[in-house]
Amino acid sequence: MPAFVISRVQISDHVAMQNYMAKAPAGVAAHGGRYLVRTGDIECLEGTVDYDRVVVVQFPDREKALAWYNSEDYAPLRKTRWQSAAAHIIVVPGEE
C-alpha cells in the first residue's frame, strides 16, 4: 500500500532551505519516493495557514517512507531543516 509523507513547513532561514530543497529530491528518489506536491502556492479554504510550504511525497509503502526519513543520507538534510524551519511532518497510508 502506498504511503504519503505530508509536510507543512514554516521557513525561518530561506537561504539554508534553498540548499535543502535543491538536495532533497535525490534522496527521496533513491528511496523510491516521488513528489506529488512541493509548493508555497497555498490557498486556504478553511482554518488558518501558519506555514510557508506544503510538501507531499509518495512512497511505495510505509517501510520505504520511514527508511528514507531515518536514512544516513537524509540525516544531514534533516539537521539543516531543523535549523532553518519548523515543520509538521506525518506519514499516512494511501488507498490501494
N, C-alpha and C positions, 0 to 999 in steps of 0.2 A: 504494500500500500504506500503511495507517495506520502511524503511528509513536507511540510512547509515551515520554513523559519521566517517569522514575521518580526520586523524591527521597526520601532519608532525612535527616531534619533533627534536629540537637541544638541546642536553643534556649538561648542564654545571656542574652538580653535580651527578656523576654516582652512588654514594652510596645512596643518597636520592632517586634517581629514581629507584633503585633496590627495595627499600621499597614500593614505589608507584606501581611498576609493579607486586609485589607479592600480594598486597591487592586489586588492581583494578578489577580483574576478578569476585570476589564475588558480588560486587555492580552492575557490568554490568549484570550478570546473574539474580540478584534479580529484575532487571527492564526488563527482557525479552530479553536482548541482547546476542549476541554471536560474538566472534571474528572470523573474516574471514582472517585477516592479522594482524600480530604483529611481526615485524621483523626489523632488522638492515641490512639485506642482500639486498641491493639496487643496482641495475644495471641501470645506466642512459642511456636511448636510445636517448633522445633529451634534450636540455637545460642543466641546471646545477643542481646539488644536493647540497643544503646548510643545510642539516638536517641529523640526525643520524638514525632516526626510522620512519617507516610508520605503522600506525595502522588503520584498517578498522573494524568497529563494525556494525553488522546488528541488527536492532530493528524491531519489528512488524510494527511500524508506527512512524511518526514524534513525536506524543504526548509522546510516551514511551521514545523516544530518549531524548527529552527535559526534561522529568520528571527525567530521570537518571542524566543528566548534572546538573540540578538545585536542585537535592535532597540534603537533610541534610546529608545523609550518604556519598555522594561524596564530599561535601564541604571541609573536611579536606584534602582529597587526592588532590583535585584541588589546594588547597593552597600549598601543597608540590610540585606539578608540577610547579606552578608559580614560586616558589623559586629555583627550580633546573633545569628548562628547559624553552626554548622559543618554543611555539607551534603555528601552524596554524591549526585550527580545524573548520570544516564545517559539516553541516548536509544537505544531499541531498536525494530526493526521489528515490526509485528504480522502476524498471519495474514490472508490475503485472505479 
